[in-house]
Amino acid sequence: MSRKIVSMQIRVTDDLRERAKVVAKKNGLTLSELILQLLASTGDKQLKELAKKELDERPKPGRPWDK
């Protein structure tokens, strides 16, 4: 089943973005995966379910033939 993927942007300083990248890498995640996990940690049940579903369905980073 095909999913429509859209872009979502946030405005942050370079220092915040770089620190977030370090934290994501330390946890073995991409920056997008870290943000999705943080969205899933909110108190909203529907947002949590949608974020978890997105994390489960999204392709892993890297080239598909390396897996």
C-alpha positions in Angstrom: 0.0 0.0 0.0 1.4 3.4 -1.0 1.7 6.1 1.6 1.9 9.8 0.8 4.9 11.3 2.6 4.9 15.0 3.3 7.6 17.3 4.7 7.5 19.0 8.1 9.9 21.7 9.0 10.8 23.4 12.3 13.0 26.4 12.8 15.8 26.0 15.2 19.4 27.3 15.8 22.4 25.4 14.3 23.5 24.5 17.8 20.2 22.8 18.7 20.2 20.9 15.4 23.7 19.7 15.8 23.1 18.6 19.4 20.0 16.8 18.3 21.9 15.0 15.6 24.5 13.9 18.2 21.9 12.6 20.5 20.1 10.7 17.7 23.3 9.1 16.5 24.2 8.1 20.1 20.9 6.3 20.3 21.3 4.7 16.9 18.5 6.8 15.3 18.2 9.3 12.5 17.1 12.8 13.4 13.7 12.1 12.0 13.3 9.0 14.1 14.3 10.9 17.2 11.7 13.6 16.5 9.0 10.9 15.9 9.9 9.2 19.2 9.6 12.5 21.0 6.1 13.1 19.3 5.1 9.6 20.5 6.1 10.5 24.1 3.4 13.2 24.3 0.2 12.5 26.3 -2.0 12.5 23.2 -3.1 8.9 22.5 -3.8 9.4 18.8 -0.5 11.3 18.1 1.3 8.5 19.9 -0.3 5.8 17.8 0.3 7.7 14.5 4.0 8.3 15.4 4.5 4.6 16.4 2.9 3.5 13.1 5.1 5.8 11.1 8.2 4.5 12.9 7.2 0.9 12.2 6.4 1.4 8.5 9.2 3.7 7.4 12.1 2.2 5.5 15.4 2.0 7.3 18.1 4.5 6.2 20.7 3.4 3.7 20.8 1.5 0.5 18.2 -1.3 0.3 20.7 -3.8 -1.3 23.0 -3.5 1.8 20.5 -5.1 4.0 
